[in-house]
Amino acid sequence: MPVQFNEKELKILQLLAEDKTTEEISKTIFLNPRTIKTIRQNMKAKVDAKTIGGLIMYGMRNKLIE
């Protein structure tokens, strides 16, 4: 069963898949860049991904993002 991400995490995952930088993501969803980095790290830990690419692949395989 896929890991459940909250709305904010899904939005960050989608933006990462669109090749957005941490700075661009922080401006889009109005969070501090450090907060974005922390959320990203937590998401990687949830799905046992080592890289952002691994996180994006997880999202695509589980139909969380397109």
CHARMM internal coordinates of N, CA and C (Angstrom, degrees):
IC EDIT
DIST 1 N 1 CA 1.4646
DIST 1 CA 1 C 1.5342
ANGL 1 N 1 CA 1 C 109.61
DIST 1 C 2 N 1.3388
ANGL 1 CA 1 C 2 N 117.43
DIHE 1 N 1 CA 1 C 2 N 131.09
DIST 2 N 2 CA 1.4687
ANGL 1 C 2 N 2 CA 119.87
DIHE 1 CA 1 C 2 N 2 CA -177.71
DIST 2 CA 2 C 1.5235
ANGL 2 N 2 CA 2 C 112.38
DIHE 1 C 2 N 2 CA 2 C -64.58
DIST 2 C 3 N 1.3154
ANGL 2 CA 2 C 3 N 114.62
DIHE 2 N 2 CA 2 C 3 N 151.63
DIST 3 N 3 CA 1.4603
ANGL 2 C 3 N 3 CA 121.77
DIHE 2 CA 2 C 3 N 3 CA 175.42
DIST 3 CA 3 C 1.5251
ANGL 3 N 3 CA 3 C 108.04
DIHE 2 C 3 N 3 CA 3 C -65.85
DIST 3 C 4 N 1.3219
ANGL 3 CA 3 C 4 N 116.90
DIHE 3 N 3 CA 3 C 4 N 142.49
DIST 4 N 4 CA 1.4632
ANGL 3 C 4 N 4 CA 121.18
DIHE 3 CA 3 C 4 N 4 CA 177.88
DIST 4 CA 4 C 1.5261
ANGL 4 N 4 CA 4 C 109.54
DIHE 3 C 4 N 4 CA 4 C -90.36
DIST 4 C 5 N 1.3119
ANGL 4 CA 4 C 5 N 115.99
DIHE 4 N 4 CA 4 C 5 N 123.31
DIST 5 N 5 CA 1.4610
ANGL 4 C 5 N 5 CA 121.31
DIHE 4 CA 4 C 5 N 5 CA 174.40
DIST 5 CA 5 C 1.5237
ANGL 5 N 5 CA 5 C 108.07
DIHE 4 C 5 N 5 CA 5 C -104.30
DIST 5 C 6 N 1.3364
ANGL 5 CA 5 C 6 N 116.31
DIHE 5 N 5 CA 5 C 6 N 146.71
DIST 6 N 6 CA 1.4630
ANGL 5 C 6 N 6 CA 118.98
DIHE 5 CA 5 C 6 N 6 CA 175.83
DIST 6 CA 6 C 1.5344
ANGL 6 N 6 CA 6 C 109.63
DIHE 5 C 6 N 6 CA 6 C -79.29
DIST 6 C 7 N 1.3043
ANGL 6 CA 6 C 7 N 116.25
DIHE 6 N 6 CA 6 C 7 N 175.35
DIST 7 N 7 CA 1.4627
ANGL 6 C 7 N 7 CA 122.01
DIHE 6 CA 6 C 7 N 7 CA -175.28
DIST 7 CA 7 C 1.5297
ANGL 7 N 7 CA 7 C 112.36
DIHE 6 C 7 N 7 CA 7 C -57.38
DIST 7 C 8 N 1.3299
ANGL 7 CA 7 C 8 N 115.57
DIHE 7 N 7 CA 7 C 8 N -43.73
DIST 8 N 8 CA 1.4694
ANGL 7 C 8 N 8 CA 121.00
DIHE 7 CA 7 C 8 N 8 CA -179.29
DIST 8 CA 8 C 1.5344
ANGL 8 N 8 CA 8 C 110.57
DIHE 7 C 8 N 8 CA 8 C -64.07
DIST 8 C 9 N 1.3305
ANGL 8 CA 8 C 9 N 116.54
DIHE 8 N 8 CA 8 C 9 N -43.22
DIST 9 N 9 CA 1.4637
ANGL 8 C 9 N 9 CA 120.97
DIHE 8 CA 8 C 9 N 9 CA 179.49
DIST 9 CA 9 C 1.5274
ANGL 9 N 9 CA 9 C 110.85
DIHE 8 C 9 N 9 CA 9 C -63.41
DIST 9 C 10 N 1.3244
ANGL 9 CA 9 C 10 N 116.66
DIHE 9 N 9 CA 9 C 10 N -41.39
DIST 10 N 10 CA 1.4653
ANGL 9 C 10 N 10 CA 120.41
DIHE 9 CA 9 C 10 N 10 CA 178.47
DIST 10 CA 10 C 1.5250
ANGL 10 N 10 CA 10 C 111.26
DIHE 9 C 10 N 10 CA 10 C -63.59
DIST 10 C 11 N 1.3228
ANGL 10 CA 10 C 11 N 116.60
DIHE 10 N 10 CA 10 C 11 N -39.35
DIST 11 N 11 CA 1.4691
ANGL 10 C 11 N 11 CA 120.88
DIHE 10 CA 10 C 11 N 11 CA 178.47
DIST 11 CA 11 C 1.5278
ANGL 11 N 11 CA 11 C 109.85
DIHE 10 C 11 N 11 CA 11 C -64.09
DIST 11 C 12 N 1.3273
ANGL 11 CA 11 C 12 N 116.70
DIHE 11 N 11 CA 11 C 12 N -44.19
DIST 12 N 12 CA 1.4714
ANGL 11 C 12 N 12 CA 120.84
DIHE 11 CA 11 C 12 N 12 CA 178.25
DIST 12 CA 12 C 1.5242
ANGL 12 N 12 CA 12 C 109.87
DIHE 11 C 12 N 12 CA 12 C -62.82
DIST 12 C 13 N 1.3129
ANGL 12 CA 12 C 13 N 117.26
DIHE 12 N 12 CA 12 C 13 N -43.54
DIST 13 N 13 CA 1.4621
ANGL 12 C 13 N 13 CA 121.73
DIHE 12 CA 12 C 13 N 13 CA 179.19
DIST 13 CA 13 C 1.5318
ANGL 13 N 13 CA 13 C 110.43
DIHE 12 C 13 N 13 CA 13 C -59.55
DIST 13 C 14 N 1.3261
ANGL 13 CA 13 C 14 N 116.70
DIHE 13 N 13 CA 13 C 14 N -44.06
DIST 14 N 14 CA 1.4725
ANGL 13 C 14 N 14 CA 120.90
DIHE 13 CA 13 C 14 N 14 CA 179.21
DIST 14 CA 14 C 1.5272
ANGL 14 N 14 CA 14 C 110.24
DIHE 13 C 14 N 14 CA 14 C -62.71
DIST 14 C 15 N 1.3256
ANGL 14 CA 14 C 15 N 117.32
DIHE 14 N 14 CA 14 C 15 N -44.13
DIST 15 N 15 CA 1.4648
ANGL 14 C 15 N 15 CA 120.91
DIHE 14 CA 14 C 15 N 15 CA -179.53
DIST 15 CA 15 C 1.5320
ANGL 15 N 15 CA 15 C 111.38
DIHE 14 C 15 N 15 CA 15 C -66.06
DIST 15 C 16 N 1.3291
ANGL 15 CA 15 C 16 N 117.06
DIHE 15 N 15 CA 15 C 16 N -37.01
DIST 16 N 16 CA 1.4656
ANGL 15 C 16 N 16 CA 120.38
DIHE 15 CA 15 C 16 N 16 CA 175.84
DIST 16 CA 16 C 1.5273
ANGL 16 N 16 CA 16 C 109.68
DIHE 15 C 16 N 16 CA 16 C -62.45
DIST 16 C 17 N 1.3250
ANGL 16 CA 16 C 17 N 116.26
DIHE 16 N 16 CA 16 C 17 N -41.42
DIST 17 N 17 CA 1.4658
ANGL 16 C 17 N 17 CA 121.29
DIHE 16 CA 16 C 17 N 17 CA 179.51
DIST 17 CA 17 C 1.5311
ANGL 17 N 17 CA 17 C 110.89
DIHE 16 C 17 N 17 CA 17 C -64.73
DIST 17 C 18 N 1.3349
ANGL 17 CA 17 C 18 N 116.42
DIHE 17 N 17 CA 17 C 18 N -25.30
DIST 18 N 18 CA 1.4718
ANGL 17 C 18 N 18 CA 121.51
DIHE 17 CA 17 C 18 N 18 CA 177.83
DIST 18 CA 18 C 1.5244
ANGL 18 N 18 CA 18 C 111.00
DIHE 17 C 18 N 18 CA 18 C -88.32
DIST 18 C 19 N 1.3375
ANGL 18 CA 18 C 19 N 116.23
DIHE 18 N 18 CA 18 C 19 N 11.60
DIST 19 N 19 CA 1.4717
ANGL 18 C 19 N 19 CA 123.23
DIHE 18 CA 18 C 19 N 19 CA 175.89
DIST 19 CA 19 C 1.5318
ANGL 19 N 19 CA 19 C 113.31
DIHE 18 C 19 N 19 CA 19 C 65.96
DIST 19 C 20 N 1.3282
ANGL 19 CA 19 C 20 N 116.46
DIHE 19 N 19 CA 19 C 20 N 32.64
DIST 20 N 20 CA 1.4664
ANGL 19 C 20 N 20 CA 120.73
DIHE 19 CA 19 C 20 N 20 CA 177.15
DIST 20 CA 20 C 1.5312
ANGL 20 N 20 CA 20 C 110.12
DIHE 19 C 20 N 20 CA 20 C -82.37
DIST 20 C 21 N 1.3238
ANGL 20 CA 20 C 21 N 115.54
DIHE 20 N 20 CA 20 C 21 N 147.28
DIST 21 N 21 CA 1.4645
ANGL 20 C 21 N 21 CA 120.65
DIHE 20 CA 20 C 21 N 21 CA 176.86
DIST 21 CA 21 C 1.5269
ANGL 21 N 21 CA 21 C 109.49
DIHE 20 C 21 N 21 CA 21 C -81.91
DIST 21 C 22 N 1.3203
ANGL 21 CA 21 C 22 N 115.78
DIHE 21 N 21 CA 21 C 22 N 167.40
DIST 22 N 22 CA 1.4644
ANGL 21 C 22 N 22 CA 120.91
DIHE 21 CA 21 C 22 N 22 CA 176.57
DIST 22 CA 22 C 1.5281
ANGL 22 N 22 CA 22 C 110.24
DIHE 21 C 22 N 22 CA 22 C -57.32
DIST 22 C 23 N 1.3449
ANGL 22 CA 22 C 23 N 116.15
DIHE 22 N 22 CA 22 C 23 N -42.06
DIST 23 N 23 CA 1.4748
ANGL 22 C 23 N 23 CA 120.55
DIHE 22 CA 22 C 23 N 23 CA 179.11
DIST 23 CA 23 C 1.5269
ANGL 23 N 23 CA 23 C 111.30
DIHE 22 C 23 N 23 CA 23 C -61.24
DIST 23 C 24 N 1.3266
ANGL 23 CA 23 C 24 N 116.47
DIHE 23 N 23 CA 23 C 24 N -45.26
DIST 24 N 24 CA 1.4696
ANGL 23 C 24 N 24 CA 120.52
DIHE 23 CA 23 C 24 N 24 CA -179.40
DIST 24 CA 24 C 1.5264
ANGL 24 N 24 CA 24 C 110.72
DIHE 23 C 24 N 24 CA 24 C -64.63
DIST 24 C 25 N 1.3175
ANGL 24 CA 24 C 25 N 116.65
DIHE 24 N 24 CA 24 C 25 N -41.31
DIST 25 N 25 CA 1.4660
ANGL 24 C 25 N 25 CA 120.93
DIHE 24 CA 24 C 25 N 25 CA 178.89
DIST 25 CA 25 C 1.5250
ANGL 25 N 25 CA 25 C 110.15
DIHE 24 C 25 N 25 CA 25 C -63.05
DIST 25 C 26 N 1.3343
ANGL 25 CA 25 C 26 N 116.35
DIHE 25 N 25 CA 25 C 26 N -43.69
DIST 26 N 26 CA 1.4728
ANGL 25 C 26 N 26 CA 119.74
DIHE 25 CA 25 C 26 N 26 CA -177.92
DIST 26 CA 26 C 1.5273
ANGL 26 N 26 CA 26 C 111.13
DIHE 25 C 26 N 26 CA 26 C -62.55
DIST 26 C 27 N 1.3238
ANGL 26 CA 26 C 27 N 117.30
DIHE 26 N 26 CA 26 C 27 N -36.25
DIST 27 N 27 CA 1.4700
ANGL 26 C 27 N 27 CA 120.68
DIHE 26 CA 26 C 27 N 27 CA 178.26
DIST 27 CA 27 C 1.5256
ANGL 27 N 27 CA 27 C 111.22
DIHE 26 C 27 N 27 CA 27 C -72.33
DIST 27 C 28 N 1.3302
ANGL 27 CA 27 C 28 N 116.80
DIHE 27 N 27 CA 27 C 28 N -34.29
DIST 28 N 28 CA 1.4630
ANGL 27 C 28 N 28 CA 121.13
DIHE 27 CA 27 C 28 N 28 CA -178.29
DIST 28 CA 28 C 1.5266
ANGL 28 N 28 CA 28 C 111.80
DIHE 27 C 28 N 28 CA 28 C -69.71
DIST 28 C 29 N 1.3521
ANGL 28 CA 28 C 29 N 116.33
DIHE 28 N 28 CA 28 C 29 N -42.89
DIST 29 N 29 CA 1.4633
ANGL 28 C 29 N 29 CA 117.85
DIHE 28 CA 28 C 29 N 29 CA -175.88
DIST 29 CA 29 C 1.5324
ANGL 29 N 29 CA 29 C 113.47
DIHE 28 C 29 N 29 CA 29 C -110.14
DIST 29 C 30 N 1.3365
ANGL 29 CA 29 C 30 N 115.25
DIHE 29 N 29 CA 29 C 30 N 12.42
DIST 30 N 30 CA 1.4644
ANGL 29 C 30 N 30 CA 121.63
DIHE 29 CA 29 C 30 N 30 CA 172.59
DIST 30 CA 30 C 1.5243
ANGL 30 N 30 CA 30 C 114.37
DIHE 29 C 30 N 30 CA 30 C 57.18
DIST 30 C 31 N 1.3328
ANGL 30 CA 30 C 31 N 115.13
DIHE 30 N 30 CA 30 C 31 N 49.19
DIST 31 N 31 CA 1.4589
ANGL 30 C 31 N 31 CA 121.32
DIHE 30 CA 30 C 31 N 31 CA 173.90
DIST 31 CA 31 C 1.5147
ANGL 31 N 31 CA 31 C 108.81
DIHE 30 C 31 N 31 CA 31 C -128.31
DIST 31 C 32 N 1.3185
ANGL 31 CA 31 C 32 N 115.62
DIHE 31 N 31 CA 31 C 32 N 153.54
DIST 32 N 32 CA 1.4584
ANGL 31 C 32 N 32 CA 122.05
DIHE 31 CA 31 C 32 N 32 CA 176.49
DIST 32 CA 32 C 1.5329
ANGL 32 N 32 CA 32 C 109.68
DIHE 31 C 32 N 32 CA 32 C -61.36
DIST 32 C 33 N 1.3488
ANGL 32 CA 32 C 33 N 117.90
DIHE 32 N 32 CA 32 C 33 N 140.06
DIST 33 N 33 CA 1.4637
ANGL 32 C 33 N 33 CA 120.15
DIHE 32 CA 32 C 33 N 33 CA 177.96
DIST 33 CA 33 C 1.5347
ANGL 33 N 33 CA 33 C 113.61
DIHE 32 C 33 N 33 CA 33 C -53.79
DIST 33 C 34 N 1.3276
ANGL 33 CA 33 C 34 N 116.83
DIHE 33 N 33 CA 33 C 34 N -35.36
DIST 34 N 34 CA 1.4715
ANGL 33 C 34 N 34 CA 119.84
DIHE 33 CA 33 C 34 N 34 CA 178.72
DIST 34 CA 34 C 1.5281
ANGL 34 N 34 CA 34 C 110.84
DIHE 33 C 34 N 34 CA 34 C -65.93
DIST 34 C 35 N 1.3290
ANGL 34 CA 34 C 35 N 116.30
DIHE 34 N 34 CA 34 C 35 N -35.52
DIST 35 N 35 CA 1.4683
ANGL 34 C 35 N 35 CA 120.81
DIHE 34 CA 34 C 35 N 35 CA 176.89
DIST 35 CA 35 C 1.5226
ANGL 35 N 35 CA 35 C 109.63
DIHE 34 C 35 N 35 CA 35 C -65.19
DIST 35 C 36 N 1.3254
ANGL 35 CA 35 C 36 N 116.61
DIHE 35 N 35 CA 35 C 36 N -42.27
DIST 36 N 36 CA 1.4666
ANGL 35 C 36 N 36 CA 121.31
DIHE 35 CA 35 C 36 N 36 CA 178.02
DIST 36 CA 36 C 1.5289
ANGL 36 N 36 CA 36 C 109.89
DIHE 35 C 36 N 36 CA 36 C -58.47
DIST 36 C 37 N 1.3385
ANGL 36 CA 36 C 37 N 116.03
DIHE 36 N 36 CA 36 C 37 N -46.17
DIST 37 N 37 CA 1.4721
ANGL 36 C 37 N 37 CA 120.69
DIHE 36 CA 36 C 37 N 37 CA -179.90
DIST 37 CA 37 C 1.5229
ANGL 37 N 37 CA 37 C 111.37
DIHE 36 C 37 N 37 CA 37 C -60.78
DIST 37 C 38 N 1.3206
ANGL 37 CA 37 C 38 N 116.60
DIHE 37 N 37 CA 37 C 38 N -41.65
DIST 38 N 38 CA 1.4699
ANGL 37 C 38 N 38 CA 121.01
DIHE 37 CA 37 C 38 N 38 CA 179.83
DIST 38 CA 38 C 1.5234
ANGL 38 N 38 CA 38 C 110.65
DIHE 37 C 38 N 38 CA 38 C -64.69
DIST 38 C 39 N 1.3355
ANGL 38 CA 38 C 39 N 116.51
DIHE 38 N 38 CA 38 C 39 N -46.00
DIST 39 N 39 CA 1.4634
ANGL 38 C 39 N 39 CA 120.55
DIHE 38 CA 38 C 39 N 39 CA 179.35
DIST 39 CA 39 C 1.5282
ANGL 39 N 39 CA 39 C 109.77
DIHE 38 C 39 N 39 CA 39 C -60.90
DIST 39 C 40 N 1.3370
ANGL 39 CA 39 C 40 N 115.79
DIHE 39 N 39 CA 39 C 40 N -42.28
DIST 40 N 40 CA 1.4696
ANGL 39 C 40 N 40 CA 120.99
DIHE 39 CA 39 C 40 N 40 CA 179.61
DIST 40 CA 40 C 1.5261
ANGL 40 N 40 CA 40 C 111.32
DIHE 39 C 40 N 40 CA 40 C -61.68
DIST 40 C 41 N 1.3203
ANGL 40 CA 40 C 41 N 116.44
DIHE 40 N 40 CA 40 C 41 N -43.82
DIST 41 N 41 CA 1.4722
ANGL 40 C 41 N 41 CA 120.84
DIHE 40 CA 40 C 41 N 41 CA 178.02
DIST 41 CA 41 C 1.5293
ANGL 41 N 41 CA 41 C 110.47
DIHE 40 C 41 N 41 CA 41 C -61.63
DIST 41 C 42 N 1.3232
ANGL 41 CA 41 C 42 N 116.58
DIHE 41 N 41 CA 41 C 42 N -44.06
DIST 42 N 42 CA 1.4612
ANGL 41 C 42 N 42 CA 121.34
DIHE 41 CA 41 C 42 N 42 CA 179.93
DIST 42 CA 42 C 1.5290
ANGL 42 N 42 CA 42 C 111.27
DIHE 41 C 42 N 42 CA 42 C -63.35
DIST 42 C 43 N 1.3277
ANGL 42 CA 42 C 43 N 116.27
DIHE 42 N 42 CA 42 C 43 N -38.98
DIST 43 N 43 CA 1.4577
ANGL 42 C 43 N 43 CA 120.70
DIHE 42 CA 42 C 43 N 43 CA 178.62
DIST 43 CA 43 C 1.5304
ANGL 43 N 43 CA 43 C 110.52
DIHE 42 C 43 N 43 CA 43 C -65.15
DIST 43 C 44 N 1.3307
ANGL 43 CA 43 C 44 N 116.17
DIHE 43 N 43 CA 43 C 44 N -42.80
DIST 44 N 44 CA 1.4731
ANGL 43 C 44 N 44 CA 120.03
DIHE 43 CA 43 C 44 N 44 CA 178.32
DIST 44 CA 44 C 1.5258
ANGL 44 N 44 CA 44 C 109.97
DIHE 43 C 44 N 44 CA 44 C -61.10
DIST 44 C 45 N 1.3213
ANGL 44 CA 44 C 45 N 116.59
DIHE 44 N 44 CA 44 C 45 N -41.68
DIST 45 N 45 CA 1.4712
ANGL 44 C 45 N 45 CA 120.75
DIHE 44 CA 44 C 45 N 45 CA 179.71
DIST 45 CA 45 C 1.5346
ANGL 45 N 45 CA 45 C 110.87
DIHE 44 C 45 N 45 CA 45 C -64.28
DIST 45 C 46 N 1.3406
ANGL 45 CA 45 C 46 N 116.66
DIHE 45 N 45 CA 45 C 46 N -40.54
DIST 46 N 46 CA 1.4713
ANGL 45 C 46 N 46 CA 121.12
DIHE 45 CA 45 C 46 N 46 CA -179.50
DIST 46 CA 46 C 1.5206
ANGL 46 N 46 CA 46 C 112.11
DIHE 45 C 46 N 46 CA 46 C -57.63
DIST 46 C 47 N 1.3405
ANGL 46 CA 46 C 47 N 116.01
DIHE 46 N 46 CA 46 C 47 N -39.06
DIST 47 N 47 CA 1.4718
ANGL 46 C 47 N 47 CA 119.56
DIHE 46 CA 46 C 47 N 47 CA -175.16
DIST 47 CA 47 C 1.5278
ANGL 47 N 47 CA 47 C 111.96
DIHE 46 C 47 N 47 CA 47 C -104.39
DIST 47 C 48 N 1.3383
ANGL 47 CA 47 C 48 N 116.50
DIHE 47 N 47 CA 47 C 48 N 5.35
DIST 48 N 48 CA 1.4555
ANGL 47 C 48 N 48 CA 122.69
DIHE 47 CA 47 C 48 N 48 CA 178.54
DIST 48 CA 48 C 1.5342
ANGL 48 N 48 CA 48 C 111.58
DIHE 47 C 48 N 48 CA 48 C 61.24
DIST 48 C 49 N 1.3316
ANGL 48 CA 48 C 49 N 116.42
DIHE 48 N 48 CA 48 C 49 N 39.92
DIST 49 N 49 CA 1.4668
ANGL 48 C 49 N 49 CA 122.01
DIHE 48 CA 48 C 49 N 49 CA 177.58
DIST 49 CA 49 C 1.5229
ANGL 49 N 49 CA 49 C 108.94
DIHE 48 C 49 N 49 CA 49 C -96.07
DIST 49 C 50 N 1.3211
ANGL 49 CA 49 C 50 N 116.17
DIHE 49 N 49 CA 49 C 50 N 141.78
DIST 50 N 50 CA 1.4656
ANGL 49 C 50 N 50 CA 120.77
DIHE 49 CA 49 C 50 N 50 CA 179.41
DIST 50 CA 50 C 1.5247
ANGL 50 N 50 CA 50 C 112.19
DIHE 49 C 50 N 50 CA 50 C -89.67
DIST 50 C 51 N 1.3243
ANGL 50 CA 50 C 51 N 115.92
DIHE 50 N 50 CA 50 C 51 N -25.95
DIST 51 N 51 CA 1.4667
ANGL 50 C 51 N 51 CA 120.78
DIHE 50 CA 50 C 51 N 51 CA -175.72
DIST 51 CA 51 C 1.5292
ANGL 51 N 51 CA 51 C 110.94
DIHE 50 C 51 N 51 CA 51 C -132.21
DIST 51 C 52 N 1.3370
ANGL 51 CA 51 C 52 N 114.74
DIHE 51 N 51 CA 51 C 52 N 168.74
DIST 52 N 52 CA 1.4637
ANGL 51 C 52 N 52 CA 120.39
DIHE 51 CA 51 C 52 N 52 CA 175.30
DIST 52 CA 52 C 1.5306
ANGL 52 N 52 CA 52 C 109.00
DIHE 51 C 52 N 52 CA 52 C -63.45
DIST 52 C 53 N 1.3394
ANGL 52 CA 52 C 53 N 116.14
DIHE 52 N 52 CA 52 C 53 N -38.77
DIST 53 N 53 CA 1.4631
ANGL 52 C 53 N 53 CA 120.53
DIHE 52 CA 52 C 53 N 53 CA 177.31
DIST 53 CA 53 C 1.5167
ANGL 53 N 53 CA 53 C 111.59
DIHE 52 C 53 N 53 CA 53 C -57.57
DIST 53 C 54 N 1.3294
ANGL 53 CA 53 C 54 N 115.92
DIHE 53 N 53 CA 53 C 54 N -42.18
DIST 54 N 54 CA 1.4626
ANGL 53 C 54 N 54 CA 120.95
DIHE 53 CA 53 C 54 N 54 CA 178.06
DIST 54 CA 54 C 1.5133
ANGL 54 N 54 CA 54 C 111.51
DIHE 53 C 54 N 54 CA 54 C -63.75
DIST 54 C 55 N 1.3208
ANGL 54 CA 54 C 55 N 115.68
DIHE 54 N 54 CA 54 C 55 N -38.76
DIST 55 N 55 CA 1.4685
ANGL 54 C 55 N 55 CA 121.36
DIHE 54 CA 54 C 55 N 55 CA 178.52
DIST 55 CA 55 C 1.5315
ANGL 55 N 55 CA 55 C 110.20
DIHE 54 C 55 N 55 CA 55 C -64.99
DIST 55 C 56 N 1.3258
ANGL 55 CA 55 C 56 N 116.44
DIHE 55 N 55 CA 55 C 56 N -44.50
DIST 56 N 56 CA 1.4623
ANGL 55 C 56 N 56 CA 121.22
DIHE 55 CA 55 C 56 N 56 CA 179.03
DIST 56 CA 56 C 1.5333
ANGL 56 N 56 CA 56 C 110.58
DIHE 55 C 56 N 56 CA 56 C -64.05
DIST 56 C 57 N 1.3319
ANGL 56 CA 56 C 57 N 116.66
DIHE 56 N 56 CA 56 C 57 N -42.59
DIST 57 N 57 CA 1.4737
ANGL 56 C 57 N 57 CA 120.54
DIHE 56 CA 56 C 57 N 57 CA 178.35
DIST 57 CA 57 C 1.5327
ANGL 57 N 57 CA 57 C 110.40
DIHE 56 C 57 N 57 CA 57 C -60.40
DIST 57 C 58 N 1.3194
ANGL 57 CA 57 C 58 N 116.16
DIHE 57 N 57 CA 57 C 58 N -41.49
DIST 58 N 58 CA 1.4686
ANGL 57 C 58 N 58 CA 120.62
DIHE 57 CA 57 C 58 N 58 CA 177.28
DIST 58 CA 58 C 1.5313
ANGL 58 N 58 CA 58 C 109.62
DIHE 57 C 58 N 58 CA 58 C -58.77
DIST 58 C 59 N 1.3227
ANGL 58 CA 58 C 59 N 115.68
DIHE 58 N 58 CA 58 C 59 N -47.83
DIST 59 N 59 CA 1.4624
ANGL 58 C 59 N 59 CA 120.93
DIHE 58 CA 58 C 59 N 59 CA -179.98
DIST 59 CA 59 C 1.5169
ANGL 59 N 59 CA 59 C 112.72
DIHE 58 C 59 N 59 CA 59 C -59.45
DIST 59 C 60 N 1.3257
ANGL 59 CA 59 C 60 N 116.53
DIHE 59 N 59 CA 59 C 60 N -40.73
DIST 60 N 60 CA 1.4650
ANGL 59 C 60 N 60 CA 120.77
DIHE 59 CA 59 C 60 N 60 CA -179.56
DIST 60 CA 60 C 1.5302
ANGL 60 N 60 CA 60 C 111.26
DIHE 59 C 60 N 60 CA 60 C -71.22
DIST 60 C 61 N 1.3286
ANGL 60 CA 60 C 61 N 116.81
DIHE 60 N 60 CA 60 C 61 N -43.97
DIST 61 N 61 CA 1.4635
ANGL 60 C 61 N 61 CA 120.77
DIHE 60 CA 60 C 61 N 61 CA -179.70
DIST 61 CA 61 C 1.5176
ANGL 61 N 61 CA 61 C 112.28
DIHE 60 C 61 N 61 CA 61 C -61.41
DIST 61 C 62 N 1.3310
ANGL 61 CA 61 C 62 N 115.19
DIHE 61 N 61 CA 61 C 62 N -33.21
DIST 62 N 62 CA 1.4615
ANGL 61 C 62 N 62 CA 120.31
DIHE 61 CA 61 C 62 N 62 CA -178.09
DIST 62 CA 62 C 1.5270
ANGL 62 N 62 CA 62 C 113.22
DIHE 61 C 62 N 62 CA 62 C -99.21
DIST 62 C 63 N 1.3292
ANGL 62 CA 62 C 63 N 115.61
DIHE 62 N 62 CA 62 C 63 N 14.22
DIST 63 N 63 CA 1.4704
ANGL 62 C 63 N 63 CA 122.35
DIHE 62 CA 62 C 63 N 63 CA 175.28
DIST 63 CA 63 C 1.5285
ANGL 63 N 63 CA 63 C 113.11
DIHE 62 C 63 N 63 CA 63 C 58.54
DIST 63 C 64 N 1.3361
ANGL 63 CA 63 C 64 N 116.46
DIHE 63 N 63 CA 63 C 64 N 32.79
DIST 64 N 64 CA 1.4598
ANGL 63 C 64 N 64 CA 120.33
DIHE 63 CA 63 C 64 N 64 CA 177.23
DIST 64 CA 64 C 1.5287
ANGL 64 N 64 CA 64 C 110.61
DIHE 63 C 64 N 64 CA 64 C -85.77
DIST 64 C 65 N 1.3388
ANGL 64 CA 64 C 65 N 114.99
DIHE 64 N 64 CA 64 C 65 N -26.31
DIST 65 N 65 CA 1.4755
ANGL 64 C 65 N 65 CA 121.55
DIHE 64 CA 64 C 65 N 65 CA 178.77
DIST 65 CA 65 C 1.5184
ANGL 65 N 65 CA 65 C 107.99
DIHE 64 C 65 N 65 CA 65 C -138.08
DIST 65 C 66 N 1.3396
ANGL 65 CA 65 C 66 N 114.51
DIHE 65 N 65 CA 65 C 66 N 166.82
DIST 66 N 66 CA 1.4745
ANGL 65 C 66 N 66 CA 119.76
DIHE 65 CA 65 C 66 N 66 CA 178.40
DIST 66 CA 66 C 1.5053
ANGL 66 N 66 CA 66 C 110.26
DIHE 65 C 66 N 66 CA 66 C -113.44
END
COOR INIT
IC SEED 1 N 1 CA 1 C
IC BUILD
